[in-house]
């Protein structure tokens, strides 16, 4: 599957910041057609699932803040929504 420019940037930055064991990025923009933040061409609404040891000992909110900080440039440039699941490898193994 070919990723767009924003998805590629998300992938690159999250891999560099968190060395994830698993990373899944889904562009959900088509589900938000006509909603706030939507624009032609998509890449405005994403769902991210990231599993990284970097999240060990951190609260869910702290983990999300780390992800938002890593993607600040994309958020400032028009990434409207980012749904995320942030897990440690141990948490992921229990699912």
C-alpha positions in Angstrom: 0.0 0.0 0.0 1.4 3.4 -1.0 1.4 6.0 1.8 0.8 9.7 1.1 3.2 12.5 2.1 1.7 13.0 5.5 1.5 9.3 6.3 5.1 8.8 5.3 6.2 11.7 7.5 4.2 10.2 10.5 5.8 6.8 9.9 9.3 8.2 9.7 9.0 10.5 12.7 7.4 7.9 14.9 10.0 5.2 14.0 12.8 7.7 14.7 11.3 8.8 18.0 10.1 5.5 19.5 11.8 2.6 17.7 8.4 0.8 17.7 8.1 -3.0 17.8 4.9 -2.4 15.7 3.5 0.6 14.0 0.2 0.8 12.0 -1.0 4.0 10.4 -4.4 4.3 8.7 -5.6 7.3 6.8 -9.3 7.7 7.9 -9.9 11.0 6.1 -12.4 9.5 3.7 -14.6 8.7 6.7 -14.7 12.4 7.6 -15.8 13.9 4.3 -17.5 17.2 5.0 -16.5 17.3 8.6 -14.2 19.9 10.3 -10.6 19.8 9.1 -11.4 17.6 6.1 -9.8 18.7 2.8 -9.7 17.4 -0.7 -6.9 14.8 -1.1 -7.3 13.5 2.4 -4.4 13.0 4.9 -6.2 15.0 7.6 -7.5 12.2 9.9 -5.3 9.3 10.9 -5.4 6.3 13.3 -2.1 5.2 14.7 -1.3 2.1 16.7 2.2 2.1 18.1 3.9 -0.4 20.4 7.1 0.8 21.9 9.3 0.2 25.0 9.5 4.0 25.2 6.0 4.0 26.7 7.0 1.8 29.7 6.1 3.5 33.0 4.2 6.4 31.3 0.5 7.2 31.6 -1.8 7.1 28.5 -1.8 10.9 28.5 2.0 11.2 28.8 2.3 8.7 25.9 -0.1 10.7 23.7 1.8 13.9 24.5 5.0 12.3 23.3 3.4 11.3 20.1 1.9 14.8 19.6 5.3 16.4 20.2 6.9 14.1 17.7 4.3 15.1 15.1 4.1 18.8 15.9 5.1 19.9 12.5 2.4 17.8 10.8 -0.3 19.0 13.3 0.7 22.6 12.7 0.5 22.0 8.9 -3.0 20.7 8.9 -3.1 17.2 10.3 -6.6 17.6 11.9 -7.2 14.5 13.9 -5.0 11.7 15.3 -6.6 8.8 17.0 -4.0 6.7 18.7 -3.4 3.6 20.7 0.0 3.6 22.5 1.1 0.3 24.1 4.3 -1.2 25.6 5.3 -4.6 24.2 4.2 -6.2 27.5 0.7 -4.6 27.2 0.5 -5.6 23.5 1.4 -9.2 24.4 -1.6 -9.4 26.8 -4.1 -8.6 24.1 
